[in-house]
Amino acid sequence: VLGHSSCGAVKAAVEGLREAHLAAIVKSITPAVRKARGERGDLLFNAMRSNVRHAVAALNQSKPVLAEKVAGRKLLIAGAYYELDTGAIVAL
């Protein structure tokens, strides 16, 4: 799962935007934003990181296929951050 800098969807969720074309994605990111509000540092970065971690956890538990592959060590679901300005990718 790859989050990235300047993510418009995460920014929309942080700002509480509710435009119709963004509603579903903002709704799915909102729990990560709530968690990030309690953390120190940049809210947008923390929300993106929290969203990536949430997605990784959800995929790891996804049944019937993914969870079984993860449990059997046949699949690794990982999260990372892509910095658009530098091209750097950092594991989360």
Secondary structure, DSSP 8 states (H G I E B T S, - for coil): -EEETT-HHHHHHHTT---GGGHHHHHHHHHHHHHHTTSSS-HHHHHHHHHHHHHHHHHHT-TTHHHHHHHTTS-----EEE-TTT--EEE-
